[in-house]
């Protein structure tokens, strides 16, 4: 019980730091982030709290039940008035991940409105078991159980450092941990990392990079920065180690921002690349989706659709850049084709649309070893879809089709009923494949003007997802209980569509994603607050975790929420 409560204190300190942090005055942005950080998340809490107040959160059912089930006095105090934590409620959230050799650590930082209150929360939450210590000009508290984290603070700022040396185990293709065998940071190293963060300045700050400074200065509710070279470098193993995989990683940075607006959530991204990838993209850029391409997509409501346009030489050049051309040609040679065949056949444009999914019961049976036959109903799933690829050279494309069919016949001598349904046709301009002859013929005919795809034109890639139809289609096919269907109904009434597009310009990728809600007048953050509450209310009471049954975890402020403006 005591250990759990003590751990709860650190979770409180770090959790609140994650949810509410504020910047120290330093550098161009005021954010203490090292120049070689692999990932950064920044949230403008003042902007978010102007759109959703703590008073509005307190009105929800889930919050009321959490408050009623919290028996710890400090926990109740923080839930009712989070500003008693001493943290600045009008600051910024800052989290970053940094790799150092074969190790890594997470940092959360922010400003204090009242350092005395912050200290009191630590002391009260620790029940006398956690000690605030001094290290020069700083005060600090360490994890009471395993020395995996420290929180340093002074009168104005706190920095939480958490050992993350084992995080790379979840990264695809890694050889072990951050490129080798990772040993956790000792406590002294975590303390040094915290103090070093306080002292960052000048070229050691990430905002010395104009791209990051410009990102943060472009006001938004949230900002994100991912340096793929710093994050993944050295992780690739196996066949990736034989390739020039670093050509994709070196200099690869994605910067993005997100906003909660009335009726929608918008996100904008910009991706930068190293010299080799930049040169490759410049060489192969310029293609864009045309009205003629869009005219081949279905006109009726769809579940999802996308189109893309690129230079056919792009794939060949990318394979060559990665040093994979020899292996690729060796594999394709077994099919009787080459990369050049693919490049010649490909017209550089693809489109896809999924219009419907239906699940029907199909009577069938199974015969046991004793001869007994047991009848049952098997789900038969049908996909109504169409995919089309523009043709560069018809004879070369036919060569690809023949090679594919030969492989299918060899690998699947017994015909699959689902594959038997799929139809395809090749013309001089397009190859189309779909769930029926009618869908294929309609695609090849073109001449349509699908409203959902109007935004695709002029971009390198365009996408559309009809969230509302996905939920209603799932409801129509669902045999689940009423509680499950209630959640689907709530979601169908809340979500509407996702639209997206992307362009390659000057060797950089620029993308935009827009998530549209059914209510176009109310701010999306306010709507999400109500949506979460409705989803919570739809859960049968027997499935809702009784917080009172997990009292040791509830102690202090595991359920504590961020300071926010209270009306």
C-alpha positions as CSV (number, residue, x, y, z in Angstrom):
1,X,0.0,0.0,0.0
2,X,2.7,2.5,1.0
3,X,4.8,1.7,-2.1
4,X,1.9,2.2,-4.4
5,X,1.0,5.5,-2.7
6,X,4.6,6.7,-2.9
7,X,4.7,5.8,-6.6
8,X,1.5,7.7,-6.9
9,X,3.3,10.9,-5.9
10,X,5.8,10.6,-8.7
11,X,3.0,9.8,-11.1
12,X,1.3,12.9,-9.9
13,X,4.5,15.0,-10.4
14,X,5.3,13.6,-13.8
15,X,1.7,13.2,-14.9
16,X,0.9,16.8,-14.1
17,X,4.1,17.9,-15.8
18,X,3.0,16.0,-18.9
19,X,-0.4,17.6,-18.9
20,X,0.5,21.0,-17.8
21,X,3.9,22.4,-18.4
22,X,5.1,25.9,-19.1
23,X,8.1,27.3,-20.8
24,X,11.2,28.8,-19.2
25,X,12.5,32.0,-20.8
26,X,15.4,30.9,-23.0
27,X,16.1,30.7,-26.7
28,X,13.8,31.9,-29.4
29,X,10.8,29.9,-28.3
30,X,11.4,29.7,-24.5
31,X,11.4,25.9,-24.7
32,X,14.3,24.0,-23.1
33,X,14.6,21.2,-25.7
34,X,18.1,19.9,-26.7
35,X,19.1,20.4,-30.4
36,X,19.3,16.6,-31.0
37,X,16.0,15.6,-29.5
38,X,14.4,12.7,-31.4
39,X,10.8,13.6,-30.6
40,X,9.1,16.7,-29.2
41,X,5.5,17.3,-28.2
42,X,4.3,20.9,-27.4
43,X,0.8,21.8,-26.3
44,X,-0.4,25.3,-25.7
45,X,-2.5,24.8,-22.6
46,X,-3.8,28.3,-22.5
47,X,-5.2,27.9,-26.0
48,X,-6.8,24.5,-25.1
49,X,-8.3,25.9,-21.8
50,X,-9.9,28.8,-23.7
51,X,-11.8,26.1,-25.7
52,X,-12.6,23.7,-22.9
53,X,-12.6,24.8,-19.3
54,X,-12.1,22.6,-16.2
55,X,-15.6,23.5,-15.1
56,X,-17.0,21.9,-18.3
57,X,-14.9,18.7,-17.6
58,X,-16.3,18.6,-14.0
59,X,-19.8,18.5,-15.4
60,X,-19.3,15.1,-17.1
61,X,-20.5,11.8,-15.6
62,X,-17.2,10.1,-15.7
63,X,-15.6,12.9,-13.7
64,X,-18.3,13.0,-11.1
65,X,-18.0,9.3,-10.5
66,X,-14.3,9.5,-10.3
67,X,-14.5,12.3,-7.8
68,X,-17.1,10.4,-5.7
69,X,-15.0,7.2,-5.6
70,X,-11.8,9.0,-4.6
71,X,-11.3,8.6,-0.9
72,X,-7.9,10.3,-0.6
73,X,-8.3,14.0,0.5
74,X,-5.4,15.2,-1.6
75,X,-6.8,13.5,-4.7
76,X,-10.2,15.2,-4.1
77,X,-8.5,18.5,-3.6
78,X,-6.6,18.3,-6.9
79,X,-9.6,17.1,-8.8
80,X,-11.7,20.0,-7.5
81,X,-9.1,22.6,-7.9
82,X,-6.0,21.5,-9.8
83,X,-4.3,24.8,-9.4
84,X,-3.5,23.9,-5.8
85,X,-0.6,21.8,-7.3
86,X,1.4,24.9,-7.7
87,X,1.9,24.4,-11.5
88,X,1.3,27.2,-13.9
89,X,-2.2,26.6,-15.6
90,X,-1.5,29.0,-18.5
91,X,1.7,27.5,-19.8
92,X,2.8,25.0,-22.4
93,X,3.1,21.2,-22.4
94,X,6.6,20.1,-23.4
95,X,7.8,16.6,-23.7
96,X,10.8,15.3,-25.5
97,X,12.6,12.0,-26.1
98,X,16.3,11.9,-26.5
99,X,18.7,9.1,-27.4
100,X,22.2,9.1,-26.1
101,X,24.3,6.3,-27.6
102,X,22.6,3.0,-26.6
103,X,20.4,4.7,-24.0
104,X,17.4,7.1,-24.1
105,X,15.3,9.2,-21.7
106,X,12.1,11.1,-21.6
107,X,11.8,14.6,-20.2
108,X,8.8,16.6,-19.1
109,X,9.2,20.2,-18.2
110,X,7.3,23.4,-17.3
111,X,7.0,26.4,-15.1
112,X,5.8,26.7,-11.5
113,X,3.2,29.3,-10.4
114,X,3.8,28.6,-6.7
115,X,6.9,26.5,-5.8
116,X,5.8,26.3,-2.2
117,X,2.5,24.7,-3.2
118,X,4.3,22.3,-5.5
119,X,6.6,21.2,-2.6
120,X,3.6,20.8,-0.3
121,X,1.8,18.5,-2.8
122,X,4.9,16.3,-2.9
123,X,5.2,16.2,0.9
124,X,1.5,15.6,1.5
125,X,1.3,13.0,-1.2
126,X,4.4,11.1,0.1
127,X,2.9,10.8,3.5
128,X,6.4,11.4,4.9
129,X,7.9,8.6,2.8
130,X,9.3,10.8,0.1
131,X,12.0,13.3,0.8
132,X,12.7,16.6,-1.0
133,X,16.5,16.9,-1.3
134,X,18.8,19.7,-2.3
135,X,21.3,19.6,-5.1
136,X,23.0,23.0,-5.3
137,X,20.4,25.6,-6.4
138,X,17.8,22.9,-7.2
139,X,15.4,20.8,-5.1
140,X,14.7,17.3,-6.3
141,X,12.7,14.2,-5.6
142,X,13.4,10.7,-6.9
143,X,11.3,7.7,-7.6
144,X,10.9,5.9,-4.2
145,X,11.0,2.4,-5.6
146,X,13.5,2.0,-8.5
147,X,15.4,5.2,-9.1
148,X,14.1,5.3,-12.7
149,X,13.0,8.9,-12.6
150,X,13.8,12.3,-10.9
151,X,12.0,15.6,-10.7
152,X,14.2,18.7,-10.3
153,X,12.7,22.1,-9.6
154,X,13.6,25.6,-8.5
155,X,11.3,28.6,-7.8
156,X,10.2,28.9,-11.4
157,X,10.7,25.7,-13.3
158,X,10.6,21.9,-12.9
159,X,12.1,19.2,-15.1
160,X,11.2,15.5,-14.8
161,X,13.6,13.0,-16.3
162,X,12.6,9.3,-16.9
163,X,14.9,6.5,-18.0
164,X,13.6,5.1,-21.3
165,X,16.5,2.9,-22.3
166,X,14.2,-0.1,-23.0
167,X,11.7,1.8,-25.2
168,X,13.3,0.7,-28.5
169,X,12.1,-2.9,-28.0
170,X,8.9,-1.9,-29.7
171,X,10.6,-0.3,-32.8
172,X,10.4,-2.3,-35.9
173,X,13.7,-3.7,-37.3
174,X,15.7,-2.9,-34.2
175,X,18.6,-5.2,-33.3
176,X,18.2,-4.8,-29.5
177,X,17.9,-1.5,-27.7
178,X,18.8,1.8,-29.4
179,X,21.2,0.0,-31.7
180,X,22.9,-2.2,-29.0
181,X,22.5,-3.5,-25.5
182,X,21.1,-0.7,-23.4
183,X,21.7,-0.3,-19.7
184,X,19.5,1.9,-17.7
185,X,20.7,5.2,-16.5
186,X,22.0,5.2,-12.9
187,X,20.4,7.8,-10.6
188,X,23.4,10.2,-10.8
189,X,23.1,10.3,-14.6
190,X,19.4,11.1,-14.4
191,X,20.2,13.9,-12.0
192,X,22.9,15.3,-14.3
193,X,20.5,15.2,-17.3
194,X,17.9,17.2,-15.3
195,X,20.5,19.8,-14.4
196,X,21.8,20.0,-17.9
197,X,18.3,20.6,-19.2
198,X,18.0,23.7,-17.0
199,X,21.3,25.0,-18.4
200,X,20.5,24.6,-22.2
201,X,21.2,27.7,-24.2
202,X,22.2,29.0,-27.6
203,X,23.1,26.4,-30.3
204,X,22.4,23.6,-27.8
205,X,18.7,24.4,-28.0
206,X,16.5,22.9,-30.7
207,X,15.0,26.3,-31.5
208,X,18.4,27.3,-32.9
209,X,17.1,25.3,-35.9
210,X,14.9,27.8,-37.8
211,X,12.5,25.0,-38.9
212,X,11.6,24.3,-35.2
213,X,11.5,27.9,-34.3
214,X,9.1,28.6,-37.2
215,X,7.0,25.7,-36.2
216,X,6.5,26.9,-32.6
217,X,5.9,30.5,-33.7
218,X,3.1,29.3,-36.0
219,X,0.5,29.4,-33.2
220,X,-1.5,26.2,-32.8
221,X,-3.0,24.1,-30.0
222,X,-0.4,21.4,-30.4
223,X,3.0,21.1,-32.2
224,X,5.0,17.9,-32.9
225,X,8.6,17.4,-34.1
226,X,10.1,14.0,-35.1
227,X,13.7,13.6,-36.1
228,X,13.7,10.2,-37.7
229,X,17.5,10.1,-38.0
230,X,18.0,10.7,-34.3
231,X,15.1,8.4,-33.4
232,X,15.8,5.3,-35.6
233,X,19.5,5.6,-36.6
234,X,21.3,2.4,-35.7
235,X,18.1,0.4,-35.0
236,X,17.9,-1.4,-38.4
237,X,18.9,-5.0,-38.4
238,X,18.6,-8.0,-40.7
239,X,18.0,-7.2,-44.3
240,X,17.7,-3.4,-43.5
241,X,21.3,-3.4,-42.3
242,X,22.3,-4.6,-45.8
243,X,20.5,-1.7,-47.5
244,X,21.3,2.0,-47.6
245,X,18.5,2.6,-45.1
246,X,20.2,5.7,-43.7
247,X,19.4,7.5,-46.9
248,X,15.8,7.6,-45.7
249,X,16.7,8.6,-42.2
250,X,19.5,11.1,-42.5
251,X,18.0,14.6,-42.2
252,X,14.5,13.2,-42.2
253,X,12.3,15.5,-40.0
254,X,8.6,15.8,-39.7
255,X,7.1,19.0,-38.2
256,X,3.4,19.3,-37.5
257,X,0.7,21.3,-35.8
258,X,-2.9,20.6,-34.8
259,X,-5.9,22.7,-34.0
260,X,-9.3,22.1,-32.5
261,X,-11.6,24.4,-34.5
262,X,-15.4,24.7,-34.7
263,X,-16.7,21.4,-36.1
264,X,-13.3,20.0,-37.1
265,X,-9.8,19.0,-36.0
266,X,-7.1,20.1,-38.5
267,X,-3.4,19.0,-38.7
268,X,-0.7,20.3,-41.0
269,X,2.6,18.5,-41.6
270,X,5.8,19.4,-43.3
271,X,8.5,16.7,-44.0
272,X,12.2,17.5,-44.6
273,X,14.7,15.1,-46.0
274,X,18.5,14.6,-46.4
275,X,20.3,15.6,-49.6
276,X,19.9,12.2,-51.4
277,X,16.2,11.9,-50.7
278,X,15.6,15.6,-51.5
279,X,17.4,15.3,-54.8
280,X,15.3,12.2,-55.6
281,X,12.1,13.9,-54.8
282,X,13.0,17.0,-56.8
283,X,13.8,14.8,-59.8
284,X,10.5,12.9,-59.6
285,X,8.1,15.7,-58.4
286,X,5.6,17.6,-60.5
287,X,2.9,15.0,-61.0
288,X,-0.6,15.9,-59.7
289,X,-4.1,14.4,-59.6
290,X,-6.3,15.6,-62.5
291,X,-10.0,15.9,-62.9
292,X,-9.8,13.1,-65.4
293,X,-8.3,10.8,-62.7
294,X,-11.0,11.7,-60.3
295,X,-13.7,11.1,-62.9
296,X,-13.1,7.3,-62.6
297,X,-14.0,7.1,-58.9
298,X,-17.6,6.1,-57.9
299,X,-20.1,9.0,-57.6
300,X,-22.1,7.5,-54.7
301,X,-21.2,7.6,-51.0
302,X,-18.1,5.6,-50.3
303,X,-16.5,4.2,-47.1
304,X,-13.1,5.4,-48.3
305,X,-11.2,6.6,-51.4
306,X,-7.8,7.8,-52.4
307,X,-5.9,8.9,-55.5
308,X,-2.2,9.5,-56.0
309,X,0.1,10.6,-58.8
310,X,3.8,10.3,-59.1
311,X,6.6,10.0,-61.7
312,X,6.9,6.2,-62.7
313,X,10.6,6.5,-62.3
314,X,10.3,7.3,-58.6
315,X,10.0,3.7,-57.4
316,X,13.0,2.6,-59.5
317,X,15.1,5.5,-58.3
318,X,14.1,4.8,-54.6
319,X,15.0,1.1,-54.9
320,X,18.3,2.1,-56.3
321,X,19.0,4.7,-53.7
322,X,18.4,2.1,-51.0
323,X,20.8,-0.3,-52.6
324,X,18.0,-2.8,-53.0
325,X,18.0,-3.0,-56.8
326,X,20.1,-6.1,-57.0
327,X,17.9,-8.1,-54.5
328,X,14.7,-6.8,-56.2
329,X,15.8,-7.8,-59.7
330,X,16.8,-11.2,-58.4
331,X,13.4,-11.8,-56.9
332,X,11.5,-10.4,-59.8
333,X,13.6,-12.5,-62.2
334,X,11.9,-15.6,-60.8
335,X,8.7,-14.2,-62.0
336,X,10.2,-13.4,-65.4
337,X,10.0,-9.6,-65.0
338,X,12.4,-6.8,-64.0
339,X,12.2,-3.4,-62.3
340,X,12.3,-1.8,-65.8
341,X,9.2,-3.8,-66.8
342,X,7.4,-2.4,-63.8
343,X,8.6,1.2,-64.5
344,X,7.6,0.9,-68.2
345,X,4.1,-0.6,-67.4
346,X,3.3,1.9,-64.7
347,X,1.5,5.1,-65.7
348,X,2.1,6.8,-62.3
349,X,-1.5,7.2,-61.2
350,X,-3.5,5.0,-58.8
351,X,-7.0,5.3,-57.4
352,X,-9.1,3.2,-55.0
353,X,-12.6,3.3,-53.6
354,X,-14.3,1.0,-51.1
355,X,-18.1,1.5,-51.4
356,X,-19.6,-1.1,-49.1
357,X,-18.9,-4.1,-46.9
358,X,-21.7,-6.6,-46.3
359,X,-21.6,-9.6,-44.0
360,X,-24.3,-12.3,-44.5
361,X,-24.8,-15.7,-42.9
362,X,-24.0,-18.7,-45.1
363,X,-25.3,-22.1,-44.0
364,X,-22.6,-24.7,-43.9
365,X,-21.5,-27.7,-41.9
366,X,-18.6,-29.6,-40.6
367,X,-18.2,-33.4,-40.5
368,X,-16.6,-34.9,-37.5
369,X,-14.3,-38.0,-37.5
370,X,-17.2,-40.2,-36.3
371,X,-19.3,-39.1,-39.3
372,X,-21.6,-36.7,-37.4
373,X,-22.4,-33.6,-39.4
374,X,-22.8,-30.3,-37.4
375,X,-24.5,-27.4,-39.3
376,X,-23.5,-23.9,-38.5
377,X,-23.6,-20.4,-40.1
378,X,-20.5,-19.0,-41.6
379,X,-20.0,-15.3,-42.1
380,X,-19.7,-14.5,-45.8
381,X,-18.0,-11.0,-46.2
382,X,-18.3,-9.1,-49.5
383,X,-16.3,-6.1,-50.4
384,X,-17.6,-3.7,-53.0
385,X,-14.5,-1.9,-54.2
386,X,-12.5,-0.8,-57.2
387,X,-8.8,-0.1,-57.8
388,X,-7.3,1.4,-60.9
389,X,-3.8,2.0,-62.1
390,X,-2.9,4.0,-65.2
391,X,-1.0,2.2,-67.9
392,X,2.3,3.4,-69.3
393,X,2.7,0.5,-71.8
394,X,0.0,-2.1,-72.3
395,X,2.2,-5.0,-73.3
396,X,4.4,-4.4,-70.3
397,X,1.4,-4.2,-68.0
398,X,0.1,-7.5,-69.4
399,X,3.4,-9.1,-68.7
400,X,3.0,-8.1,-65.0
401,X,-0.5,-9.5,-64.9
402,X,0.6,-12.8,-66.4
403,X,3.4,-13.1,-63.9
404,X,1.0,-12.4,-61.0
405,X,-1.6,-14.9,-62.2
406,X,1.1,-17.5,-62.6
407,X,2.3,-17.0,-59.0
408,X,-1.3,-17.1,-57.7
409,X,-2.0,-20.4,-59.6
410,X,1.1,-21.9,-58.2
411,X,0.6,-20.8,-54.6
412,X,-3.1,-21.3,-54.5
413,X,-4.0,-24.4,-56.7
414,X,-7.4,-24.5,-54.9
415,X,-9.5,-21.5,-55.9
416,X,-10.7,-19.3,-53.1
417,X,-14.3,-18.1,-53.4
418,X,-13.4,-14.6,-52.4
419,X,-10.7,-14.4,-55.1
420,X,-13.1,-15.8,-57.7
421,X,-15.4,-12.8,-57.2
422,X,-12.7,-10.3,-58.1
423,X,-12.9,-9.1,-61.7
424,X,-10.3,-7.2,-63.7
425,X,-9.8,-5.6,-67.2
426,X,-6.9,-4.0,-69.0
427,X,-7.2,-1.2,-71.6
428,X,-4.7,1.0,-73.3
429,X,-5.0,3.6,-70.5
430,X,-6.1,1.8,-67.3
431,X,-6.0,-1.4,-65.5
432,X,-8.9,-1.9,-63.1
433,X,-9.8,-4.5,-60.6
434,X,-12.9,-4.7,-58.5
435,X,-15.6,-6.7,-56.7
436,X,-17.8,-7.0,-59.8
437,X,-17.7,-6.5,-63.6
438,X,-20.1,-3.5,-63.1
439,X,-17.7,-1.7,-60.7
440,X,-14.7,-2.3,-63.1
441,X,-16.6,-1.1,-66.2
442,X,-17.8,2.0,-64.3
443,X,-14.3,2.8,-63.3
444,X,-13.0,2.4,-66.9
445,X,-15.8,4.5,-68.3
446,X,-15.0,7.5,-66.2
447,X,-17.0,10.7,-66.8
448,X,-18.1,11.0,-63.1
449,X,-17.9,14.0,-60.7
450,X,-17.6,12.5,-57.2
451,X,-18.1,15.4,-54.7
452,X,-16.0,13.8,-52.0
453,X,-12.9,13.8,-54.3
454,X,-13.0,17.4,-55.5
455,X,-10.3,18.3,-53.1
456,X,-7.9,15.7,-54.6
457,X,-7.3,17.7,-57.8
458,X,-4.0,19.5,-58.1
459,X,-2.3,17.4,-55.3
460,X,0.1,14.5,-55.3
461,X,-2.1,12.5,-53.1
462,X,-5.7,12.9,-51.9
463,X,-7.7,10.8,-49.5
464,X,-11.3,10.6,-48.1
465,X,-12.8,8.5,-45.3
466,X,-16.5,8.5,-44.5
467,X,-16.4,7.8,-40.7
468,X,-20.2,8.1,-40.4
469,X,-20.8,5.5,-43.0
470,X,-18.2,3.2,-41.5
471,X,-20.0,3.2,-38.2
472,X,-23.5,2.8,-39.7
473,X,-22.2,0.0,-41.9
474,X,-20.6,-1.7,-38.9
475,X,-23.9,-1.4,-37.1
476,X,-25.8,-3.0,-40.0
477,X,-23.4,-5.9,-40.0
478,X,-23.0,-6.3,-36.2
479,X,-24.5,-9.1,-34.2
480,X,-23.1,-7.7,-31.0
481,X,-25.1,-6.7,-27.9
482,X,-27.0,-3.5,-27.6
483,X,-24.3,-1.8,-25.5
484,X,-21.8,-2.3,-28.4
485,X,-24.3,-0.9,-30.9
486,X,-25.0,2.1,-28.6
487,X,-21.3,3.0,-28.8
488,X,-21.5,2.7,-32.6
489,X,-24.6,4.9,-32.7
490,X,-22.9,7.6,-30.5
491,X,-19.9,7.5,-32.8
492,X,-22.0,7.6,-36.0
493,X,-23.8,10.7,-34.7
494,X,-20.5,12.4,-33.7
495,X,-17.9,11.7,-36.5
496,X,-18.4,12.7,-40.1
497,X,-15.4,12.5,-42.5
498,X,-11.7,12.7,-42.9
499,X,-10.1,14.5,-45.8
500,X,-6.4,14.7,-46.6
501,X,-4.0,15.7,-49.3
502,X,-0.2,15.8,-49.7
503,X,2.2,17.5,-52.2
504,X,5.9,17.2,-53.0
505,X,7.4,20.6,-53.5
506,X,11.1,21.5,-53.7
507,X,12.1,18.1,-52.2
508,X,9.8,18.6,-49.2
509,X,6.4,16.9,-48.5
510,X,3.5,19.1,-47.3
511,X,0.4,17.5,-46.0
512,X,-3.0,18.4,-44.5
513,X,-5.5,16.3,-42.6
514,X,-9.0,17.5,-41.6
515,X,-11.3,15.5,-39.3
516,X,-14.9,16.8,-39.7
517,X,-17.6,16.4,-37.0
518,X,-21.3,16.2,-37.5
519,X,-21.8,19.4,-35.4
520,X,-20.1,22.1,-37.5
521,X,-20.9,25.0,-35.1
522,X,-19.3,23.9,-31.8
523,X,-15.6,23.7,-31.0
524,X,-14.2,20.2,-31.5
525,X,-12.6,20.0,-28.1
526,X,-15.9,20.8,-26.4
527,X,-17.5,18.1,-28.5
528,X,-14.8,15.5,-27.7
529,X,-15.5,16.1,-24.0
530,X,-19.2,15.3,-24.5
531,X,-18.4,12.4,-26.8
532,X,-16.1,10.7,-24.3
533,X,-18.8,11.2,-21.6
534,X,-21.5,9.6,-23.8
535,X,-19.3,6.7,-24.7
536,X,-18.6,6.2,-21.0
537,X,-22.3,6.3,-20.1
538,X,-23.0,3.7,-22.8
539,X,-20.7,1.2,-21.1
540,X,-22.7,-1.3,-19.0
541,X,-22.2,-0.6,-15.3
542,X,-20.8,-4.1,-14.7
543,X,-17.9,-3.3,-17.2
544,X,-17.0,0.0,-15.5
545,X,-14.1,-0.4,-13.2
546,X,-15.0,0.5,-9.6
547,X,-12.4,3.0,-8.6
548,X,-13.1,2.2,-5.0
549,X,-12.0,-1.3,-5.5
550,X,-8.5,-0.1,-6.5
551,X,-8.2,2.4,-3.7
552,X,-4.4,2.1,-3.4
553,X,-4.0,3.4,-6.9
554,X,-6.5,6.2,-6.5
555,X,-4.6,7.6,-3.5
556,X,-3.0,11.0,-4.1
557,X,-3.5,12.1,-7.6
558,X,-3.4,9.3,-10.1
559,X,-6.7,10.6,-11.2
560,X,-5.6,14.2,-10.8
561,X,-6.2,16.4,-13.8
562,X,-4.4,19.4,-15.2
563,X,-4.9,22.9,-13.9
564,X,-7.2,24.7,-16.3
565,X,-9.3,27.8,-16.2
566,X,-12.3,27.3,-14.0
567,X,-15.4,29.3,-14.6
